[in-house]
Amino acid sequence: MEAGVLPLLVAAIALTALGILVFFLRRVSAGFRPRLHAQPPSDWRGRPAPGQIWFAEVPFEEGGGAKDRPCLVLRTHARSAEVLKITSRNQNSAHSHKLIPISSTGWNSRSHGGTSWVDVSRSYHLPATAFRRLAARECDPKTWAQVRRRHPVGWVYRHGSGFQAD
């Protein structure tokens, strides 16, 4: 073999092996994705549930720190939940497509019956310790239907085993 062919042959074999490895890793990891369920597991009690509104420590988008704010629960895991933050400010018209109006009657005493907004642009994965208190057992049906069109909702666990570890 010529001296210039051997490095090309080694590079081709290495790229092929890398491609095969990536293919198999993707297939294996797809089998470990948690399943989303419409009903809670039998051992679920008192944890945040999809569609509920809770006050929780939600991290700021930029920088450190967090704020105790209302949030809408999307998915519940064994020791955490994924939520959308609720804000009382409609930022501006440029971001209005990311905000869904939600009535704050009955769960937010500071709103005096006004409207708040669910920010559907980003979900937050919060540990169970971040949740302070339940504000509403369920979100209003119109808002919940709009959220469900944009985000998957439910309980995350392996069938038959209750909650899976996060």
C-alpha positions as MATLAB code, in Angstrom:
seq = 'MEAGVLPLLVAAIALTALGILVFFLRRVSAGFRPRLHAQPPSDWRGRPAPGQIWFAEVPFEEGGGAKDRPCLVLRTHARSAEVLKITSRNQNSAHSHKLIPISSTGWNSRSHGGTSWVDVSRSYHLPATAFRRLAARECDPKTWAQVRRRHPVGWVYRHGSGFQAD';
ca = [
       0.000    0.000    0.000;
       1.036    3.522   -0.600;
       1.865    5.618    2.456;
      -0.951    8.130    1.727;
      -3.685    5.458    1.482;
      -3.247    3.956    4.952;
      -4.275    7.142    6.884;
      -7.351    7.499    4.643;
      -8.318    3.870    5.236;
      -7.930    4.264    9.022;
     -10.013    7.461    8.947;
     -12.765    5.737    6.926;
     -12.910    2.809    9.357;
     -12.986    5.174   12.356;
     -15.847    7.229   10.854;
     -17.816    4.078   10.055;
     -17.336    2.772   13.597;
     -18.398    6.143   15.025;
     -21.525    6.144   12.839;
     -22.465    2.653   13.991;
     -21.903    3.627   17.634;
     -24.096    6.725   17.330;
     -26.833    4.675   15.640;
     -26.905    2.084   18.426;
     -26.700    4.659   21.218;
     -29.723    6.453   19.799;
     -31.691    3.213   19.618;
     -30.740    2.196   23.152;
     -31.476    5.623   24.633;
     -34.892    5.686   22.916;
     -35.797    2.576   24.919;
     -35.052    4.377   28.205;
     -37.303    7.377   27.623;
     -39.864    7.690   30.373;
     -43.470    7.046   29.437;
     -46.077    9.734   29.878;
     -49.336    8.565   31.481;
     -52.769   10.219   31.674;
     -53.423    8.855   35.183;
     -51.212    8.978   38.294;
     -49.550    5.846   39.667;
     -51.143    4.137   42.658;
     -48.594    5.596   45.105;
     -49.123    9.210   44.019;
     -50.480   11.421   46.797;
     -50.141   15.104   47.565;
     -47.620   15.850   44.844;
     -48.116   18.468   42.137;
     -50.364   17.137   39.376;
     -50.721   18.156   35.735;
     -53.166   21.046   35.395;
     -52.715   22.308   38.946;
     -51.421   25.764   39.823;
     -48.749   25.928   42.540;
     -46.588   28.631   44.048;
     -42.975   27.490   43.653;
     -39.417   28.792   43.504;
     -38.948   29.240   39.737;
     -35.430   30.164   38.583;
     -34.835   33.416   36.749;
     -34.283   33.036   33.002;
     -30.919   34.774   33.164;
     -28.515   34.731   36.053;
     -28.802   33.082   39.426;
     -31.624   33.116   41.895;
     -35.309   32.300   41.809;
     -38.668   33.843   42.563;
     -41.661   32.448   44.446;
     -44.264   32.616   41.699;
     -47.339   30.804   40.439;
     -46.739   28.069   37.898;
     -48.825   25.586   35.947;
     -47.791   21.925   36.286;
     -47.250   20.061   32.990;
     -45.613   16.769   33.994;
     -45.003   15.166   37.376;
     -42.034   12.880   38.109;
     -41.178   10.983   41.319;
     -39.246   13.851   42.948;
     -39.835   16.749   40.580;
     -42.244   18.350   38.147;
     -42.088   20.315   34.917;
     -43.965   23.610   34.946;
     -44.752   26.764   33.000;
     -44.401   30.045   34.850;
     -47.361   32.361   35.259;
     -46.800   36.105   35.093;
     -49.030   39.072   35.868;
     -47.372   41.179   33.190;
     -48.058   40.917   29.494;
     -44.448   41.760   28.484;
     -45.143   43.280   25.056;
     -46.786   42.494   21.751;
     -43.572   40.989   20.326;
     -43.851   38.093   22.780;
     -47.650   37.846   22.916;
     -47.634   34.566   20.924;
     -45.784   32.979   23.868;
     -48.365   34.062   26.459;
     -51.793   32.515   27.064;
     -54.270   34.435   29.242;
     -55.351   32.644   32.422;
     -57.976   33.817   34.872;
     -56.496   34.415   38.302;
     -59.881   34.472   40.041;
     -59.940   32.109   42.991;
     -56.236   31.407   43.310;
     -54.416   34.752   43.284;
     -55.680   37.144   45.954;
     -53.383   39.929   44.701;
     -54.893   40.011   41.210;
     -58.354   41.196   42.270;
     -59.936   39.044   39.558;
     -57.596   40.212   36.815;
     -55.864   38.256   34.102;
     -52.455   36.658   34.324;
     -50.515   34.926   31.544;
     -48.984   31.467   31.183;
     -45.617   31.695   29.433;
     -45.576   28.696   27.067;
     -42.149   29.465   25.591;
     -40.121   27.495   28.152;
     -40.809   24.823   30.731;
     -38.861   24.511   33.996;
     -37.896   21.245   35.706;
     -38.270   21.893   39.447;
     -37.386   19.630   42.384;
     -40.231   18.712   44.741;
     -38.676   20.972   47.398;
     -39.322   24.041   45.187;
     -43.113   23.725   45.538;
     -44.469   25.932   48.357;
     -48.251   25.664   48.264;
     -51.132   24.582   46.072;
     -52.985   27.583   44.618;
     -55.644   25.844   42.504;
     -56.607   22.188   42.035;
     -57.134   22.794   38.337;
     -56.484   25.364   35.659;
     -59.463   26.740   33.762;
     -60.417   24.352   30.913;
     -59.883   26.841   28.065;
     -56.327   27.668   29.142;
     -55.502   24.006   29.842;
     -56.657   22.992   26.345;
     -54.371   25.624   24.789;
     -51.413   24.500   26.913;
     -52.007   20.831   26.035;
     -51.843   21.679   22.318;
     -48.316   23.053   22.860;
     -46.871   20.748   25.537;
     -47.174   17.059   26.452;
     -48.773   16.629   29.886;
     -49.115   13.768   32.368;
     -47.331   11.647   34.933;
     -43.881   10.229   34.134;
     -43.312    6.690   35.430;
     -42.675    3.131   34.305;
     -45.879    1.140   33.914;
     -46.529   -1.110   36.889;
     -43.750    0.278   39.054;
     -45.152    3.543   40.362;
     -42.948    6.570   40.009;
     -39.537    6.112   38.460;
     -36.507    7.806   39.882;
     -35.731   11.154   38.269;
];
